């Protein structure tokens, strides 16, 4: 009986099968795309994007079931492990945002849906999927509401990957930019607290009221960056010794400065739930707004305080012992001032 000749192919075949089997066991993102684009230069807009994308409405939040497992199970990408959040957690982040386009257009997202770069959607590493989020660009004041249905980004310190249209509306198509991200909770969806005041017509800062109707200073930043205004701002930054101001009588209804300072000092150490009423680039703008709210809603006056955080002066009222108490006060403000505050927990 003749022995079969040695074959290199017969040796390589089982080895190849073993490698394929081992490769299939490696953990990865629960999505069709392996990761967010690592090099944004390899991605980009479509060849023929739809017209009027800036007019595309934001996503409208609704309570959607979040099933355990699937896109919400722990996973590993590029040697790092991620555990998605469970339940209905509040989440507020500030960091870098990127966007992904034609490279992933038409592929499956982590939820199994087809990625549409022209829809109002995003990818996040740990938000429960699906979720809804408010994303704000602090550089120009623009904000959008979008649906989070994918995992990513997995590059550096970026916190969210936007669709092409979301990045367009936020003014971030040029590259990576800083954003503020707030997950919209089921509670905010059910109560309608996530909505901006109807008919405001202007982009508002995250969780801030539209103050134009009350004749108050504009919050935070202007909707667009004006080059001339930017030059003027830089000129104002040059130290100049001002002339002594002429004494001005304080308005009769103004809140005494000592009371404002005392309230702020006490507030710094008071944990609980707070209503954020506004955020301003200038401290005097926050004080003016505080005085106006105190006149319109005197019951809120002793609860208000100004927090100086991240180059903004945030006017908040509190603390409330529970989120339910804060929601009750927010509902009262909606009826009095047509104002929808954001609830912030301080620990």
Helices and strands as residue ranges (DSSP letters): H 8-25, G 40-42, G 53-55, G 70-72, E 75-77, E 80-82, E 92-99, E 121-123, E 131-136, E 143-150, E 158-162, H 164-170, E 177-184, H 186-191, G 212-214, H 227-236, H 257-267, E 272-280, H 283-296, G 298-303, E 304-309, E 312-320, H 323-337, E 342-346
